[in-house]
Amino acid sequence: MMHQLLIVDDEWIAVEGLKTGLDWSGLGIDRVFTAYNASQAKEIIQRERVDILLCDIEMPQGSGLELLQWIRGYDPGIEAVFLTCHADFHYAKQAIQLGSFDYLLKPVPFPELEQVIGRMIRKMEQDSERNEFSRYGKYWVQHQPLLVERFWLDILQQEIPSSDNAIKQAAEERNIPYSERMIFLPVLIHVRRWYKEVTLRDEKIVEYAIRKSAEEIIQERTGQGLLLSLGRGRFLAMISGDLDTIDQEKFRSMYERYIQICRDYFYAGVSCYIGEPVHGSEIASMFLRLSKMDENNVAYDSHVFWLKDKQTYAAQHLLPDMDLWGIMLKEGARGQMLAAAEEYMESQVANNQLTPDLLNRFIQDFQQMMYYVLQVKGVQAHQLLGDRKSLELYARSTRSATDSLAWIRHVVDKAMNLASSVEHSPSVVEKVKSFIRQHLAEDLSREDIASHVFLNPDYLTRIFKRETGMSISDYVLQQRLDIAAKLLTGTDLPVSAIATQIGYANFSHFSRMFKKYMNQSPVEYRQSH
């Protein structure tokens, strides 16, 4: 079947260049229409059959994105390729949301455009073939995809018991074609991490793009397939058809290419876990085995695993010498200690020794060592590492080698930066003095002041007295009385109001303390000055 294509661009030269620059008939396109704005394009689409839209995004009388949005309501079957002069991620997101086939930067080399158009036409023909392939294939591709997806999710979650009779009965009740002779190859796909900061909205959009890319991989095969969304960045591909002809190396290479695409274009670390061919009644148990593989994978963020590849681990799991690491930190050799941690983790991964149990014990021992070093340096660990970011990184630290090293770098940098400022105690003392001056009107305790600089109260007291020659409580009293003296001589505020200003709720107590240190009562001091 020959197809018809519409080129839309506000530049006449660009339109003519595209129209005459490619061998359209060789690509399977017998008619090429042209338009120079969105209005002309709409008229052609309403008048002629258009299968493919090749459209510029930036046009003065209505953008290409607006045109495609109109097309989705008029004829959703039209495939679209966008052209633009700007690599704008906002445009790309909108294009993905509107279901465009591809997004190319001008000037587009004709060979690259031919490849894109060729892939698009092959996809359209494959869709058409699948629609005619079989009753099962036609139903899966075109009819009630949400109902089909719900059916298989119920099987995975064992809402439908894993027996041929129960599954067949549920399929009949839901009017879903099913045969116990059908064979599936399950592939668990997991977005394990993002390599750049993304908002929740962007994450959902990119996950959609990752899913569409996975669906294209399924469609590359002659058989049928279904992709289930499991939530939290996980998908289950269920590939059917002639599974006896699968070339393992070719199949692995295909998924490795997919993983690389996810990393390069979507900034996502994706791992794929390939199971073994099973009947419908065995899908749930196979899914649990693949999930366990994912749970046990703490070494790799972007990797292809085959269930048939036996995962072997060395019998001896040795933990590093944390005492040596503690000495490094106490001596301020943070770079040397971090390098040792990275070297240890890399060696465990390289030797296939990193297991969830080993990683968990490693994190626990490191945390114990870190808390000891902080105690020696007088730092309150729960204060320093109790912030939201520290807690989030710790919660993820046992998920993978990458996450554990991220947490270690964070806590070491944060702790050593504070320890360094403690060693230069004048800077710590100045922070304490500033905090006291800002909170004189409040009920200040030694513990409150120490928590501001994340130090043990006794340790801070020793540092403060060594640098100032007085205790923290004496310094607080001195600051309060100095301010009270200035207010007594420089304002006509009542003595009770002045007492309140510097943190004394009890007027009598203020008067006694003032007289003890100034040798005059507040009233006498005001009169004599």
C-alpha positions in Angstrom: 0.0 0.0 0.0 1.3 3.4 -1.0 1.1 6.3 1.5 0.5 10.1 1.2 2.6 12.7 3.0 2.1 16.4 3.9 5.0 18.8 4.3 4.2 22.0 6.4 6.8 24.8 6.7 6.5 28.6 6.5 9.7 28.8 4.4 9.1 28.1 0.7 12.7 27.0 0.1 12.5 24.5 3.0 9.3 23.0 1.6 10.7 22.7 -2.0 14.0 21.3 -0.7 12.2 18.5 1.2 9.8 17.8 -1.7 12.5 17.4 -4.3 15.3 16.1 -2.1 14.1 12.6 -1.4 13.0 9.7 -3.5 9.5 9.5 -2.0 8.2 6.8 -4.3 11.1 4.6 -3.3 10.0 5.0 0.3 6.5 4.0 -0.5 4.9 7.4 -0.8 3.0 8.2 -4.0 1.7 11.7 -3.3 3.4 14.6 -1.5 1.2 17.6 -0.5 2.7 21.0 0.7 1.4 23.7 2.9 3.0 26.9 4.3 0.9 27.4 7.5 -1.4 25.5 9.8 -4.6 26.7 8.1 -3.5 25.4 4.7 -2.5 22.1 6.3 -5.9 21.7 7.9 -7.7 22.3 4.6 -5.6 19.6 2.9 -6.1 17.1 5.7 -9.9 17.6 5.5 -9.8 17.3 1.7 -7.3 14.5 1.1 -6.1 11.3 2.8 -2.9 12.1 4.7 -0.9 9.3 6.4 2.3 11.2 7.4 2.9 14.8 8.6 6.4 16.3 8.2 6.0 19.6 10.0 8.1 22.6 11.3 7.4 23.5 14.9 8.0 27.3 14.8 5.5 28.9 12.4 4.0 32.4 12.7 0.3 31.5 12.1 0.0 28.5 14.5 2.8 26.2 15.6 3.3 22.6 14.5 2.5 21.4 18.0 -0.9 23.2 17.9 -1.5 21.7 14.4 -0.8 18.1 15.7 -3.1 18.7 18.7 -5.9 19.5 16.2 -5.0 16.4 14.2 -5.2 14.2 17.2 -8.9 15.2 17.5 -9.6 15.0 13.8 -7.6 11.9 12.6 -5.5 10.2 15.4 -4.0 7.7 12.8 -1.8 10.3 11.2 1.9 9.8 12.1 4.0 13.0 12.6 7.7 13.9 12.5 8.6 17.4 13.8 11.4 19.6 12.4 12.9 22.5 14.5 15.9 24.7 14.6 16.1 24.6 18.4 17.0 21.7 20.7 14.3 22.7 23.2 13.4 20.1 25.8 10.0 21.8 26.4 9.2 21.2 22.7 10.4 17.6 22.9 8.1 16.9 25.9 5.1 18.4 24.1 5.9 16.3 21.0 6.1 13.1 23.1 2.8 14.0 24.8 1.1 14.4 21.5 2.5 11.1 20.2 4.9 12.3 17.5 7.0 9.6 15.9 10.3 11.6 16.0 11.8 15.0 16.6 14.6 16.2 14.3 16.9 19.3 14.3 17.3 21.4 11.2 19.0 21.1 8.8 18.1 17.5 8.6 20.5 15.3 6.4 18.3 13.6 3.8 19.7 10.1 4.6 18.7 10.6 8.2 15.2 11.8 7.2 14.9 8.8 4.8 15.7 6.4 7.7 13.1 8.0 10.0 10.4 7.9 7.3 11.4 4.3 6.5 11.1 3.3 10.1 7.7 5.1 10.4 6.3 3.3 7.3 7.6 -0.1 8.6 5.9 0.6 11.9 2.6 1.6 10.1 2.8 -1.6 8.0 3.6 -3.8 11.0 0.6 -2.3 12.9 -1.6 -3.1 9.9 -0.2 -6.6 9.7 -0.8 -7.2 13.4 -4.3 -6.0 13.0 -4.9 -8.9 10.5 -2.5 -11.4 12.1 -4.8 -13.2 14.4 -7.8 -12.7 16.7 -5.5 -12.5 19.7 -3.1 -10.1 18.1 -5.9 -7.9 16.8 -7.5 -7.8 20.2 -4.3 -7.0 22.1 -3.2 -4.3 19.7 -6.4 -2.5 19.1 -9.2 -3.4 21.5 -9.6 -2.7 25.2 -5.9 -2.4 26.1 -6.8 -1.3 29.7 -9.0 -4.3 30.2 -6.3 -6.6 28.9 -3.6 -4.9 31.1 -5.9 -5.2 34.2 -6.4 -8.9 33.4 -2.7 -9.7 33.5 -2.0 -7.4 36.5 -4.6 -9.4 38.4 -2.7 -12.6 37.4 0.6 -11.1 38.6 -0.9 -9.9 41.9 -2.6 -13.4 42.2 -6.0 -11.8 42.4 -6.7 -14.5 39.7 -5.2 -17.8 41.0 -2.3 -19.2 39.0 -4.1 -22.2 37.4 -5.1 -22.8 33.8 -8.8 -23.3 34.8 -9.0 -20.1 36.9 -7.3 -18.0 34.3 -9.4 -19.4 31.5 -12.6 -18.8 33.5 -11.6 -15.2 34.3 -10.7 -14.6 30.6 -14.1 -15.8 29.5 -15.9 -13.7 32.1 -14.0 -10.6 30.9 -14.5 -11.5 27.2 -10.7 -11.7 26.7 -9.3 -14.3 24.2 -7.0 -16.7 26.0 -5.5 -20.1 25.4 -3.6 -22.2 27.9 -1.3 -23.1 25.0 0.0 -19.5 24.6 3.7 -19.1 25.6 5.2 -15.8 26.9 8.7 -14.6 27.5 8.6 -12.1 30.4 11.1 -9.3 30.6 11.1 -7.0 33.7 12.3 -3.5 33.0 13.2 -1.2 35.9 14.2 2.5 35.8 16.6 2.3 38.7 17.8 5.9 38.7 17.9 9.3 37.0 21.2 10.8 36.0 19.9 14.4 36.3 17.4 16.2 38.4 13.8 15.8 37.1 10.5 17.0 38.5 7.7 14.5 39.2 5.9 15.8 36.1 8.9 15.4 33.8 9.6 11.9 35.3 6.1 10.8 34.3 6.6 12.2 30.8 10.0 10.5 30.3 8.7 7.2 31.8 6.1 7.4 29.1 8.8 7.8 26.5 10.8 4.9 28.0 7.7 2.7 27.8 7.1 3.7 24.1 10.7 2.8 23.3 10.2 -0.6 25.0 7.1 -1.2 23.0 9.0 -0.5 19.8 11.5 -3.3 20.8 8.6 -5.7 21.2 7.2 -4.6 17.8 10.6 -5.4 16.1 9.8 -9.1 16.6 7.3 -10.9 14.3 5.4 -12.2 17.3 2.9 -10.4 19.5 3.7 -8.6 22.8 2.2 -6.7 25.6 3.8 -4.2 28.0 2.4 -3.8 31.6 3.0 -0.7 33.7 3.7 -1.9 37.3 4.4 1.6 38.8 7.5 3.1 40.4 9.4 3.0 37.1 8.8 -0.8 36.5 7.3 -2.5 33.4 6.8 -6.1 32.4 7.2 -7.0 28.8 5.3 -10.2 27.8 6.6 -11.3 24.4 4.8 -14.1 22.6 5.0 -15.6 19.1 7.7 -18.0 17.9 10.0 -18.0 20.9 12.0 -21.0 19.7 13.8 -18.8 17.2 15.1 -16.4 19.7 18.9 -15.7 19.3 20.1 -15.1 22.9 23.0 -12.9 21.9 20.9 -10.9 19.4 18.2 -10.5 22.0 20.7 -9.4 24.7 22.2 -6.9 22.2 18.7 -5.5 21.4 18.1 -4.8 25.1 21.6 -3.4 25.7 20.9 -1.0 22.8 17.6 0.0 24.5 19.4 0.6 27.8 21.9 2.8 26.1 19.1 4.8 24.4 17.5 5.3 27.8 20.8 6.6 29.2 21.7 8.9 26.3 18.3 10.4 25.6 16.3 10.1 28.8 19.1 10.3 31.4 17.8 7.1 33.0 19.6 4.1 34.4 17.5 1.1 33.3 18.1 -2.6 33.9 16.3 -5.5 32.1 15.7 -9.0 33.6 14.9 -11.6 31.0 13.0 -14.7 32.2 12.2 -18.0 30.5 9.3 -18.9 28.2 6.3 -19.9 30.3 2.5 -20.5 30.0 0.0 -18.0 31.3 -0.4 -19.9 34.6 3.3 -19.6 35.3 3.6 -15.9 34.7 3.1 -14.9 38.3 5.9 -17.2 39.7 8.2 -16.1 36.9 7.5 -12.5 37.7 8.4 -13.1 41.4 11.7 -14.7 40.3 12.6 -11.7 38.1 11.6 -9.3 40.9 14.0 -11.2 43.2 16.8 -10.7 40.7 16.1 -7.0 40.7 16.0 -6.9 44.5 19.3 -8.7 44.6 20.9 -6.5 42.0 22.9 -4.0 44.1 25.8 -3.7 41.8 24.5 -2.5 38.4 22.2 0.4 37.4 22.2 -0.3 33.6 22.5 -4.0 32.8 20.8 -6.9 31.0 20.3 -10.1 33.1 19.2 -13.5 31.9 17.5 -15.8 34.4 19.2 -18.7 32.8 22.6 -17.1 33.7 23.3 -18.5 37.2 24.3 -15.7 39.6 27.2 -17.0 41.6 28.9 -15.2 44.4 32.2 -15.8 46.1 31.8 -17.7 49.4 33.7 -15.2 51.5 32.4 -11.7 51.9 35.1 -9.6 53.5 34.4 -6.2 54.9 37.0 -3.5 54.8 39.1 -2.4 57.8 36.8 0.4 59.2 39.3 1.1 62.0 41.8 2.3 59.4 39.1 4.4 57.7 38.2 5.9 61.1 41.9 6.9 61.6 41.9 8.5 58.1 38.9 10.6 59.0 40.2 11.6 62.4 43.4 12.8 60.7 41.4 14.8 58.1 42.3 12.5 55.1 38.8 12.5 53.7 40.0 12.1 50.0 42.1 9.1 50.9 39.2 7.5 52.9 36.7 8.2 50.0 39.1 6.7 47.5 39.4 3.6 49.7 35.6 3.2 49.9 35.2 3.6 46.1 38.0 1.1 45.5 36.4 -1.4 47.8 33.0 -1.1 46.2 34.4 -1.4 42.7 36.3 -4.5 43.6 33.2 -6.2 45.1 31.2 -5.4 41.9 34.1 -6.6 39.6 34.5 -9.8 41.5 30.7 -10.5 41.6 30.8 -10.4 45.4 28.4 -7.6 46.2 25.1 -9.0 47.6 22.3 -7.2 49.4 23.4 -8.7 52.7 27.0 -7.6 52.3 26.0 -4.1 51.3 23.7 -3.8 54.3 26.4 -4.9 56.7 28.9 -2.6 55.0 26.5 0.4 55.5 25.9 -0.5 59.2 29.6 -0.8 60.0 30.4 2.4 58.2 27.7 4.3 60.1 29.0 2.9 63.4 32.6 4.1 62.5 31.3 7.5 61.4 29.4 8.1 64.6 32.5 7.1 66.6 34.6 9.7 64.7 32.0 12.3 65.2 31.8 11.6 68.9 35.6 12.0 69.2 35.4 15.3 67.5 32.5 16.4 69.8 29.9 16.5 66.9 26.3 15.5 67.6 25.6 13.0 64.8 21.8 13.1 65.1 21.9 16.9 64.7 24.3 16.9 61.8 22.8 14.1 59.8 19.1 14.4 60.8 18.3 16.7 57.9 15.9 15.6 55.1 18.6 15.1 52.4 20.8 13.0 54.7 17.9 10.8 55.7 16.8 10.3 52.1 20.3 9.4 51.0 20.6 6.9 53.9 17.2 5.3 53.1 18.5 4.6 49.6 22.1 3.6 50.6 21.4 -0.2 50.7 19.7 -0.3 47.3 22.9 -0.2 45.2 26.6 0.4 45.2 26.0 3.8 43.5 23.5 4.9 46.2 25.8 3.7 49.0 28.7 5.7 47.7 26.5 8.8 47.3 25.5 8.6 51.0 29.1 8.0 52.1 30.3 11.0 50.2 27.6 13.2 51.6 28.1 12.3 55.3 31.9 12.4 55.1 31.9 15.8 53.4 29.3 17.2 55.8 31.0 15.8 58.9 34.6 16.8 57.9 33.5 20.3 56.9 32.1 20.8 60.4 35.0 19.1 62.1 37.4 21.4 60.2 35.5 24.4 61.5 35.6 23.0 65.0 39.4 22.7 64.8 39.4 26.4 63.9 37.5 27.1 67.0 37.4 30.9 66.7 35.0 30.5 63.7 32.8 28.2 65.9 32.9 30.6 68.8 31.9 33.5 66.5 28.9 31.5 65.3 27.9 30.8 68.9 28.3 34.5 69.8 26.2 35.6 66.8 23.5 33.0 67.7 23.4 34.2 71.3 23.1 37.9 70.3 20.2 37.0 67.9 18.3 35.1 70.6 18.9 37.1 73.8 15.2 37.6 74.3 14.6 33.9 74.4 15.1 31.3 77.1 18.6 30.0 76.0 20.0 26.8 77.3 23.4 25.4 76.7 21.9 22.5 74.8 20.1 24.9 72.4 23.3 26.8 71.7 25.3 23.6 71.1 22.7 22.1 68.7 23.0 25.2 66.6 26.6 24.2 65.7 26.0 20.4 66.0 28.4 20.0 68.9 28.2 18.2 72.2 27.4 20.8 74.9 30.4 19.8 77.1 32.8 19.9 74.1 31.5 23.3 73.0 31.8 24.7 76.6 35.5 23.7 76.7 36.2 25.3 73.3 34.3 28.5 74.2 36.0 28.9 77.6 39.4 28.3 76.0 38.8 31.1 73.4 36.9 33.6 75.5 38.0 32.9 79.1 34.4 32.6 80.3 31.6 30.1 80.3 28.7 30.3 77.8 26.3 31.1 80.6 28.5 34.0 81.8 28.7 35.3 78.3 25.0 35.2 77.8 24.5 37.1 81.1 27.1 39.7 80.2 25.5 40.3 76.8 22.1 40.7 78.4 23.3 43.1 81.1 25.2 45.2 78.6 22.1 45.7 76.5 20.0 46.4 79.6 22.5 49.1 80.6 22.3 50.7 77.2 18.5 50.7 77.3 18.4 52.2 80.8 20.6 55.1 79.8 19.5 55.6 76.2 15.7 55.2 76.5 12.9 55.9 78.9 11.5 52.4 78.6 10.2 51.0 81.9 12.6 48.7 83.7 10.1 45.8 83.5 10.0 46.3 79.7 13.8 46.2 79.5 13.9 43.0 81.5 11.5 41.4 79.0 13.5 42.6 76.1 16.6 40.7 77.2 14.8 37.5 78.2 13.9 38.0 81.9 10.2 37.2 82.6 10.8 37.6 86.3 11.4 41.3 87.1 12.8 40.7 90.6 15.3 38.2 89.3 16.5 40.7 86.7 16.9 43.4 89.3 19.0 41.0 91.6 21.3 39.9 88.8 21.8 43.5 87.6 22.7 44.8 91.0 25.0 41.8 91.6 27.1 42.6 88.5 26.7 46.4 88.3 26.7 47.2 92.0 23.6 49.3 91.5 19.9 48.5 91.0 18.5 49.2 87.5 16.8 52.4 88.8 20.0 53.6 90.6 22.0 52.9 87.4 19.6 55.0 85.3 19.7 57.9 87.8 23.5 57.9 88.1 24.0 57.8 84.4 
